[in-house]
Amino acid sequence: MNVTMNTLVKWLSATALGLMLLPGTASAAWQLNLSPPVSHAGFVAYELHNFMTLICLVIFIGVFAVLGYSLYAHRKSKGHKAAGFHENLAVEIAWIAVPFVILVVMAVPATKALLDLRDASEPDITIKATGYQWKWGYDYLKGDGEGVHFMSVLATPRDQIEGKEPKGEHYLLEVDNPVVVPVNKKVRILTTANDVIHSWSMQEFGIKQDAVPGFIRDAAFKAEKEGTYRGQCSELCGKDHGFMPIVVEVVSAEKYAAWVDEQKKKMAAAMGDPNKVWTLDEMKAYGEKVYTTNCVACHQANGKGIPGAFPALDGSKIATGPNADHINRVLNGKTGTAMAAFGNQLSDTDIAAVITYERNSWGNKTGDLIQPAEIKAARK
């Protein structure tokens, strides 16, 4: 028994020492408080957080000070005995009135802050953010940039995620297409979702707005400082919840105008000529890029999927069966599963390419070549 107890004590001592030393090595980038706000809404949330934290600190110190004093000054060894009283009116009034006053003191600034945070009136730019499993789609609906549409997907390389190479500076907080907005312009964000509940969250802007399927929610911000700001979906939304970051670049009015022009040119180029006839090799090469961006997280690079969660495409009935069934599945998804409808996310060329790739990769050797014109016809 003594050996066992000695061993246990040594183990606990070593564990405690390790826990004390761990913060020194794991907190190199540790910071106190929230990230500095760059918008009025962010500043309001930041100040409210500090105010509430201060109130909680005062209550904590007060309660434990009284408790500590009581334990020390009224201990049994000094001859003190517990007081015996019943239905003390003053005490009952105090423990009702004091918390009530504290709640009022907290509620007044909280209500004012909430009203400020919810003010999305008279925006200069309106952007719809649609959550998908697991990426974001953005549509610029009003203001400069109206008509711009793009998907924003995690850009961290798979090798970093799988531990095959060192993590980058912005690991899991980088995307291929960031949201771009001009500085000192009020931006209204409309949030919704295509599948499950997501949440568009950006701490520096003071925004955390749920994106709910079938509903439109809104929030607004006016960034007062140029720079790149990073957030994440903050609502548990499935397997790759941690892999759908949000990146917003705040730029000058001149840079924003140039970005809008560039995006419209890209959109025109991406549409392509729906009547163009592609070769099989061209479609496979392009389709691999589309697959890597949109499908690899679930169906995996080897097409084997994740058993019990996501089906394999290698040898599947969809990828080796009739072309029409495969096209329908990619365009419209499958109800009740994580297979989203890509018809409103990808162009005719993108869908034709990824289907061609899936039908002619791994063990699938159908030789089928899908052209953009077939996808265009299937949409009707």
Buried (B, 14 or more C-beta within 10 A) or exposed (E): EEEEEEEEEEEEEEEEEEEEEEEEEEEEEEEEEBBEBBBBBBBBBBEBBEBEEEEEEEEEEEEEEEEEEEEEEEEEEEEEEEEEEEEEEEEEEEEEEEEEEBEEEBEEBBEEBEEBBEBBEEBBBBBBBBBBBBBBBBBBBBBBBEEBBBBBBBBBEBEBBEEEEEEEEBEBBBBEBBBBBBBBBBBBBBBBBBBBBBBBBBBBBBBBBBBBEEEEBBBBBBBBEBEEBBBBBBBEBBBBBBBBBBBBBBBEEEBBBEBBEEBEEEBEEEEBEBEEEBEEEBBBBBBBEBBBBBBBBBBBBEBBBEEEEBBBBBEBEBBBEEBEEBBBBBBBBEEEEBBBBBBEBBBBBBBBBBBBBBBBBBEBEBEBBBBBBBBBEBEE
